[in-house]
């Protein structure tokens, strides 16, 4: 398990009914129980950091203090509200707490039977700063058993704690082995199965917040190519890309409808393509816009003409060649049959389109469906976001499900909105798999918000109004 997925799990656990406070309680208790079983400890010292890893240490201190003398060394001001809450609990028990300095640390290390490293956990990277680097050196040189919490502090760096034992939570973290982590014991801390299987707000940790000094275009430029027989679909996609946070949204559509499409919103930049439908003759014009864009959406509203199908694959090929990422939706999906998408494409079929693409009629059983979709994603070297009662999102190796939506979202156009959100996520440099996960969450939550207000009379354009509200509620303000 990689460190960022641990954070995803924490947030999704709360969403599916087990709050982070309970996870921290379970982690600290599990740590204390393991130490009590493995060591005859009369006195221990716990080095606690300022985040949630330190919080696990505070919880463990409460339980260990019932059996042995516990001292806590703080490495700085506590930043996590949850850790602070547990720090106050342990303080009320009369456990000795000191600010880290070398003199106190040396004394505590000499007096202790074991050392507990609860300084830095998953998600911390780069060179260790003071006072952590000094603390790590002192811990490693103390000649006492060392127990690290979740991962050793400094894990993967030149300066890192070298523990006798690491008590890690839920699953082994990527890169852990006996050499860098000592004996590894995995403790179940009560993360619900749903949090691991289904997407939730945790996926939003992959959404990159704009920098304060960023300029127009630096947070995503999307070009949507679609329309001809249908007018609304490409417009919904292009507008959804903006609602999901892209800076610029271009829309290329046949000239017979482009003025109507342009009238839908002053926010999208609409350009005409000669004629009434997409064809290969448009490729030189389209290429100029692909070069400007970070991500391409192809397919909404293009229709099923053979000329358009050929053009769709050419657009995908050119986009991949130009190192762009692509969302392939609606009638463009069939153009990918038997093709290699080079790991740069999100495909967004429903079951019928999946059948046209692969020749496979999907069974109703979700586990069987999941296996088949994973196999086909691997063959296509693409991410498939299969839309259904339960969505399946897979890159052929990893897979997640989504059940965040409602019955009213069968209304036409919600899939076009989803494609637009996918394009926005890709334009921000997010990997196709993570972009699809975020997009399914944003689209589903926006649909649920719209349903609360409009009920069964909601339409796809209602989602456009709700996407910013979802971002506001599930992204940090800073």
C-alpha positions as CSV (number, residue, x, y, z in Angstrom):
1,X,0.0,0.0,0.0
2,X,1.4,3.4,-0.9
3,X,1.4,6.3,1.6
4,X,-1.3,8.4,-0.2
5,X,-3.7,5.4,-0.3
6,X,-3.4,5.3,3.5
7,X,-4.8,8.8,3.6
8,X,-7.5,7.9,1.1
9,X,-8.5,5.0,3.4
10,X,-8.6,7.2,6.5
11,X,-11.0,9.7,4.9
12,X,-13.2,7.0,3.3
13,X,-13.4,5.1,6.6
14,X,-15.1,8.2,8.1
15,X,-17.4,8.5,5.1
16,X,-18.4,4.8,5.5
17,X,-19.0,5.0,9.2
18,X,-15.7,4.6,11.1
19,X,-14.4,8.0,12.1
20,X,-10.7,8.8,12.1
21,X,-10.7,9.2,15.9
22,X,-11.8,5.6,16.2
23,X,-9.0,4.5,13.8
24,X,-6.4,6.3,15.9
25,X,-7.8,4.8,19.1
26,X,-7.6,1.3,17.6
27,X,-4.1,1.9,16.2
28,X,-2.7,3.1,19.6
29,X,-4.4,0.3,21.5
30,X,-3.1,-2.3,19.0
31,X,0.4,-0.9,19.3
32,X,0.3,-1.0,23.1
33,X,-1.1,-4.6,23.1
34,X,1.7,-5.8,20.8
35,X,4.4,-4.2,22.9
36,X,3.0,-5.7,26.1
37,X,3.0,-9.2,24.5
38,X,6.5,-8.9,23.2
39,X,8.4,-7.0,25.8
40,X,8.7,-7.0,29.6
41,X,8.7,-3.3,29.9
42,X,9.1,-1.4,33.1
43,X,9.8,2.0,31.5
44,X,9.5,3.3,28.0
45,X,10.0,6.5,26.1
46,X,7.7,7.6,23.2
47,X,9.1,10.1,20.7
48,X,6.0,11.8,19.4
49,X,5.7,14.0,16.3
50,X,3.3,16.8,15.6
51,X,0.8,14.9,13.3
52,X,-1.3,11.8,13.5
53,X,1.6,9.4,13.9
54,X,2.3,11.2,17.2
55,X,-1.4,10.9,18.0
56,X,-1.1,7.1,17.7
57,X,1.7,7.4,20.2
58,X,-0.4,9.4,22.7
59,X,-3.1,6.7,22.6
60,X,-0.5,4.0,23.1
61,X,0.9,5.9,26.1
62,X,-2.5,5.8,27.8
63,X,-2.7,2.1,27.6
64,X,0.9,1.4,28.3
65,X,0.8,3.7,31.4
66,X,-1.4,1.1,33.1
67,X,1.4,-1.4,33.0
68,X,4.7,0.6,33.0
69,X,6.2,4.0,33.4
70,X,5.8,6.1,30.3
71,X,7.5,9.3,29.2
72,X,6.7,11.3,26.1
73,X,9.2,13.5,24.2
74,X,7.4,16.1,22.0
75,X,9.2,17.0,18.7
76,X,7.2,20.3,18.3
77,X,3.8,22.0,18.6
78,X,1.0,19.6,17.8
79,X,-0.6,20.4,14.5
80,X,-3.3,17.7,14.2
81,X,-6.5,18.5,16.1
82,X,-7.1,14.8,16.7
83,X,-3.6,14.3,18.0
84,X,-4.1,17.3,20.3
85,X,-7.3,15.7,21.7
86,X,-5.4,12.5,22.6
87,X,-2.5,14.5,24.0
88,X,-4.8,16.2,26.4
89,X,-6.2,12.8,27.4
90,X,-2.8,11.4,28.2
91,X,-1.8,14.5,30.1
92,X,-4.8,14.1,32.4
93,X,-3.4,10.7,33.4
94,X,-0.2,12.4,34.7
95,X,2.1,10.9,32.1
96,X,5.4,12.8,32.0
97,X,5.8,15.0,28.9
98,X,8.9,16.8,27.8
99,X,9.9,19.1,24.9
100,X,12.7,17.4,23.0
101,X,16.2,18.5,23.6
102,X,19.4,16.4,23.6
103,X,20.0,16.5,27.3
104,X,16.5,15.3,28.3
105,X,16.4,12.8,25.4
106,X,19.7,11.3,26.6
107,X,18.5,10.9,30.1
108,X,15.1,9.4,29.0
109,X,16.9,7.0,26.6
110,X,19.2,5.8,29.3
111,X,16.4,5.1,31.8
112,X,14.0,3.3,29.3
113,X,13.8,-0.4,28.5
114,X,12.3,0.3,25.0
115,X,11.9,3.2,22.6
116,X,8.8,3.9,20.6
117,X,9.2,6.0,17.4
118,X,5.9,7.8,16.8
119,X,7.4,10.8,15.1
120,X,6.6,10.8,11.3
121,X,4.2,8.5,9.5
122,X,3.2,7.9,5.9
123,X,3.2,10.7,3.4
124,X,6.3,12.4,4.7
125,X,9.1,12.6,2.2
126,X,12.4,14.4,1.6
127,X,15.4,15.0,3.9
128,X,14.7,15.0,7.6
129,X,14.8,18.3,9.3
130,X,15.8,19.2,12.9
131,X,15.0,18.2,15.5
132,X,13.9,14.9,13.8
133,X,17.3,14.1,12.3
134,X,19.0,14.5,15.8
135,X,16.3,12.4,17.4
136,X,16.7,9.6,14.9
137,X,20.5,9.5,15.4
138,X,20.0,9.4,19.2
139,X,17.4,6.6,19.0
140,X,19.5,4.5,16.7
141,X,22.6,4.8,18.9
142,X,20.8,4.1,22.2
143,X,21.2,0.3,22.0
144,X,17.7,-0.4,23.1
145,X,14.8,-2.2,21.3
146,X,13.0,0.3,19.0
147,X,9.4,0.0,17.9
148,X,8.3,2.2,15.0
149,X,4.6,3.2,14.6
150,X,3.2,2.4,11.1
151,X,6.5,3.1,9.4
152,X,10.0,4.1,10.7
153,X,10.6,7.8,10.8
154,X,12.6,8.9,7.8
155,X,11.6,5.7,5.9
156,X,13.2,5.6,2.5
157,X,15.7,8.4,3.3
158,X,19.4,8.5,4.2
159,X,18.6,9.2,7.9
160,X,15.9,6.9,9.2
161,X,15.0,5.0,12.4
162,X,16.3,1.4,12.3
163,X,13.7,-0.4,14.4
164,X,13.7,-3.9,15.9
165,X,9.9,-4.0,15.2
166,X,7.4,-2.0,13.2
167,X,3.7,-2.2,14.1
168,X,2.0,-1.1,10.9
169,X,-1.7,-0.7,10.4
170,X,-4.2,-2.3,8.0
171,X,-1.5,-3.5,5.5
172,X,2.2,-3.5,4.9
173,X,3.3,-0.2,3.2
174,X,5.2,-0.2,-0.1
175,X,8.9,-0.8,0.3
176,X,8.8,-2.2,3.9
177,X,11.1,-5.2,4.6
178,X,13.0,-6.7,7.5
179,X,16.1,-4.7,6.7
180,X,14.5,-1.3,6.9
181,X,11.6,-2.0,9.3
182,X,12.7,-5.0,11.5
183,X,10.0,-7.5,12.3
184,X,6.7,-6.3,10.8
185,X,3.4,-6.9,12.5
186,X,0.2,-5.8,10.8
187,X,-2.6,-4.7,13.0
188,X,-6.3,-4.5,11.9
189,X,-7.6,-1.1,13.1
190,X,-11.2,-1.5,11.9
191,X,-11.1,0.1,8.5
192,X,-14.4,-0.9,6.9
193,X,-14.3,-3.1,3.8
194,X,-16.4,-0.5,2.0
195,X,-13.6,2.2,2.5
196,X,-11.2,0.0,0.6
197,X,-13.6,-1.3,-2.1
198,X,-15.5,1.9,-2.9
199,X,-14.5,5.4,-3.8
200,X,-15.3,8.3,-1.4
201,X,-14.0,11.7,-0.4
202,X,-10.6,10.2,0.2
203,X,-10.0,10.2,-3.5
204,X,-9.9,14.0,-3.4
205,X,-6.4,14.0,-1.9
206,X,-5.2,13.5,-5.5
207,X,-6.8,16.8,-6.6
208,X,-3.9,19.4,-6.9
209,X,-4.9,22.8,-5.4
210,X,-3.9,25.8,-7.6
211,X,-0.7,27.6,-6.4
212,X,-1.2,31.2,-5.2
213,X,1.0,32.5,-8.0
214,X,-0.4,30.4,-10.8
215,X,-1.6,32.0,-14.0
216,X,-4.4,31.4,-16.6
217,X,-4.0,28.0,-18.2
218,X,-1.6,26.5,-15.6
219,X,-4.4,24.6,-13.8
220,X,-5.6,22.8,-16.9
221,X,-6.5,23.4,-20.5
222,X,-9.1,21.0,-22.0
223,X,-10.3,20.6,-25.6
224,X,-13.5,18.8,-26.3
225,X,-14.2,17.5,-29.8
226,X,-17.8,16.5,-30.4
227,X,-21.2,17.3,-31.7
228,X,-22.8,17.1,-35.1
229,X,-25.9,15.1,-34.8
230,X,-26.2,16.2,-31.2
231,X,-25.8,19.6,-29.7
232,X,-26.1,19.4,-26.0
233,X,-23.6,16.6,-25.2
234,X,-20.3,18.3,-26.1
235,X,-21.5,21.5,-24.4
236,X,-22.1,19.7,-21.2
237,X,-18.7,18.1,-21.3
238,X,-16.9,21.4,-22.0
239,X,-18.8,23.2,-19.3
240,X,-18.2,20.4,-16.8
241,X,-14.5,20.7,-17.3
242,X,-14.6,24.3,-16.2
243,X,-16.9,23.5,-13.3
244,X,-14.4,20.9,-12.1
245,X,-11.6,23.4,-12.0
246,X,-10.0,23.6,-15.5
247,X,-8.8,27.0,-16.4
248,X,-9.7,26.9,-20.1
249,X,-12.2,24.8,-22.1
250,X,-12.1,24.7,-25.9
251,X,-14.9,23.1,-27.8
252,X,-14.5,22.1,-31.5
253,X,-17.8,21.2,-33.2
254,X,-19.2,21.1,-36.8
255,X,-19.9,24.5,-38.2
256,X,-23.6,23.7,-38.8
257,X,-24.2,23.8,-35.0
258,X,-21.3,25.8,-33.6
259,X,-23.1,29.1,-33.2
260,X,-25.9,27.4,-31.2
261,X,-23.3,25.6,-29.1
262,X,-21.4,28.8,-28.5
263,X,-24.5,30.5,-27.3
264,X,-24.9,28.0,-24.3
265,X,-22.1,29.6,-22.3
266,X,-19.7,32.6,-22.6
267,X,-17.2,30.6,-20.6
268,X,-16.3,28.0,-23.2
269,X,-14.2,28.9,-26.3
270,X,-16.1,27.4,-29.2
271,X,-14.5,26.9,-32.7
272,X,-16.2,25.5,-35.9
273,X,-15.1,22.5,-37.9
274,X,-16.1,22.6,-41.6
275,X,-19.2,20.6,-42.5
276,X,-21.9,18.7,-40.5
277,X,-19.9,15.9,-38.9
278,X,-16.4,15.1,-37.7
279,X,-14.0,13.6,-40.3
280,X,-10.3,13.1,-41.0
281,X,-10.2,16.3,-43.0
282,X,-10.4,18.2,-39.7
283,X,-7.3,16.6,-38.2
284,X,-4.9,19.5,-39.1
285,X,-7.2,22.0,-37.4
286,X,-7.8,19.8,-34.4
287,X,-4.0,19.2,-34.0
288,X,-3.4,22.9,-33.4
289,X,-5.8,22.8,-30.4
290,X,-4.5,19.5,-29.1
291,X,-1.0,21.1,-28.9
292,X,-2.5,23.9,-26.7
293,X,-4.3,21.5,-24.4
294,X,-3.3,19.4,-21.5
295,X,-6.2,16.9,-22.0
296,X,-8.5,16.0,-24.8
297,X,-12.2,14.8,-24.7
298,X,-13.4,13.0,-27.8
299,X,-16.8,11.6,-28.5
300,X,-19.7,13.5,-26.9
301,X,-22.5,13.9,-29.5
302,X,-20.4,12.9,-32.6
303,X,-22.8,10.2,-33.9
304,X,-21.9,6.8,-35.4
305,X,-20.8,7.7,-38.9
306,X,-17.8,5.6,-40.1
307,X,-16.0,8.7,-41.2
308,X,-16.3,10.1,-37.6
309,X,-15.2,6.8,-36.1
310,X,-12.0,6.9,-38.2
311,X,-11.3,10.5,-37.2
312,X,-11.8,9.7,-33.5
313,X,-9.0,7.1,-33.5
314,X,-6.8,9.5,-35.4
315,X,-7.4,12.2,-32.7
316,X,-6.6,9.7,-30.0
317,X,-3.4,8.6,-31.8
318,X,-2.3,12.2,-32.3
319,X,-3.0,13.1,-28.7
320,X,-1.0,10.2,-27.4
321,X,1.9,11.1,-29.8
322,X,1.8,14.7,-28.5
323,X,2.0,13.3,-24.9
324,X,-1.6,14.4,-24.0
325,X,-4.1,12.4,-22.0
326,X,-7.5,11.6,-23.5
327,X,-11.1,10.9,-22.4
328,X,-13.0,8.7,-24.9
329,X,-16.7,8.8,-24.5
330,X,-20.0,7.9,-26.3
331,X,-19.7,6.9,-30.0
332,X,-15.9,7.4,-30.0
333,X,-15.5,4.4,-27.8
334,X,-16.0,1.9,-30.6
335,X,-13.0,3.4,-32.4
336,X,-10.7,1.9,-29.7
337,X,-11.6,-1.7,-30.6
338,X,-8.4,-3.7,-30.6
339,X,-6.2,-0.7,-30.0
340,X,-3.4,0.1,-27.6
341,X,-4.1,3.2,-25.6
342,X,-0.6,3.5,-24.1
343,X,-1.8,4.1,-20.6
344,X,-3.0,7.6,-21.5
345,X,-6.7,7.1,-22.0
346,X,-9.9,7.0,-19.8
347,X,-12.8,5.2,-21.5
348,X,-16.3,5.8,-20.1
349,X,-18.7,3.1,-21.5
350,X,-22.0,1.9,-20.2
351,X,-22.6,-1.9,-20.5
352,X,-23.9,-1.6,-24.1
353,X,-20.9,0.4,-25.3
354,X,-18.6,-2.0,-23.4
355,X,-20.2,-4.8,-25.5
356,X,-19.6,-2.9,-28.7
357,X,-16.0,-2.3,-27.8
358,X,-15.1,-5.8,-26.5
359,X,-17.9,-8.2,-27.8
360,X,-18.6,-9.2,-24.2
361,X,-22.0,-9.1,-22.6
362,X,-21.4,-8.3,-19.0
363,X,-23.0,-10.6,-16.3
364,X,-25.0,-9.0,-13.4
365,X,-22.7,-10.4,-10.7
366,X,-20.4,-7.5,-9.7
367,X,-17.4,-9.7,-9.0
368,X,-17.6,-11.3,-12.4
369,X,-18.1,-7.9,-14.0
370,X,-15.1,-6.6,-12.2
371,X,-12.9,-9.4,-13.3
372,X,-13.9,-9.0,-17.0
373,X,-13.5,-5.2,-17.0
374,X,-10.1,-5.5,-15.4
375,X,-9.0,-7.9,-18.1
376,X,-10.3,-5.7,-20.9
377,X,-8.6,-2.6,-19.4
378,X,-5.3,-4.5,-19.3
379,X,-5.7,-5.5,-23.0
380,X,-6.5,-1.9,-24.1
381,X,-3.8,-0.5,-21.8
382,X,-6.4,2.1,-20.6
383,X,-8.5,3.0,-17.6
384,X,-12.1,1.9,-18.0
385,X,-14.8,3.7,-16.0
386,X,-17.7,1.4,-16.6
387,X,-21.0,3.2,-15.7
388,X,-23.8,1.3,-14.1
389,X,-25.7,0.8,-10.9
390,X,-22.3,0.2,-9.4
391,X,-19.5,1.8,-11.4
392,X,-16.3,-0.1,-12.0
393,X,-13.0,1.9,-12.3
394,X,-9.9,0.0,-13.2
395,X,-6.5,0.3,-15.0
396,X,-6.2,-3.5,-15.3
397,X,-4.3,-4.0,-12.1
398,X,-6.1,-1.8,-9.4
399,X,-9.8,-1.5,-9.2
400,X,-12.4,0.5,-7.2
401,X,-16.2,0.6,-7.2
402,X,-18.5,3.5,-7.0
403,X,-22.1,3.6,-5.6
404,X,-22.3,7.4,-5.1
405,X,-25.2,8.4,-7.3
406,X,-29.0,8.1,-7.5
407,X,-31.8,6.8,-9.7
408,X,-32.5,10.2,-11.2
409,X,-29.0,10.2,-12.8
410,X,-30.3,8.0,-15.6
411,X,-31.4,11.3,-17.2
412,X,-29.5,12.0,-20.5
413,X,-26.3,14.0,-20.3
414,X,-24.9,13.0,-16.9
415,X,-22.3,10.8,-18.7
416,X,-21.3,13.8,-20.7
417,X,-20.8,15.7,-17.5
418,X,-18.7,12.8,-16.2
419,X,-16.5,12.9,-19.3
420,X,-15.9,16.7,-18.8
421,X,-14.9,16.2,-15.2
422,X,-12.5,13.4,-16.3
423,X,-11.0,15.8,-18.8
424,X,-10.4,18.4,-16.2
425,X,-8.7,16.0,-13.9
426,X,-6.4,14.7,-16.6
427,X,-5.6,18.3,-17.5
428,X,-4.3,18.8,-14.0
429,X,-1.7,16.1,-14.4
430,X,-3.5,13.5,-12.4
431,X,-3.0,9.9,-13.5
432,X,-5.8,8.4,-15.5
433,X,-6.8,5.9,-12.8
434,X,-6.9,8.5,-10.0
435,X,-8.6,11.0,-12.4
436,X,-11.3,8.5,-13.0
437,X,-11.8,7.9,-9.3
438,X,-12.1,11.6,-8.5
439,X,-14.4,12.1,-11.4
440,X,-16.8,9.4,-10.4
441,X,-16.9,10.9,-6.9
442,X,-17.5,14.5,-8.1
443,X,-20.1,13.5,-10.6
444,X,-22.0,11.3,-8.2
445,X,-21.9,13.8,-5.3
446,X,-23.0,16.6,-7.7
447,X,-25.9,14.3,-8.8
448,X,-26.9,13.7,-5.2
449,X,-26.8,17.4,-4.4
450,X,-29.0,18.1,-7.4
451,X,-31.4,15.3,-6.4
452,X,-31.8,16.8,-2.9
453,X,-32.9,20.1,-4.6
454,X,-34.8,18.9,-7.7
455,X,-35.8,15.3,-7.0
456,X,-36.7,13.2,-10.0
457,X,-37.0,16.3,-12.2
458,X,-33.3,17.0,-12.1
459,X,-31.4,17.3,-15.5
460,X,-27.8,17.0,-16.4
461,X,-27.2,20.7,-16.4
462,X,-28.2,20.8,-12.7
463,X,-25.0,18.9,-12.0
464,X,-22.9,21.8,-13.5
465,X,-24.2,24.0,-10.7
466,X,-23.3,21.5,-8.0
467,X,-19.8,20.4,-8.9
468,X,-18.2,23.6,-7.5
469,X,-20.2,23.0,-4.3
470,X,-18.7,19.5,-4.0
471,X,-15.2,20.9,-4.5
472,X,-15.9,23.5,-1.8
473,X,-17.0,20.9,0.7
474,X,-14.3,18.3,0.0
475,X,-11.2,20.2,-0.7
476,X,-9.2,22.2,1.9
477,X,-9.7,26.0,1.8
478,X,-6.0,26.6,1.6
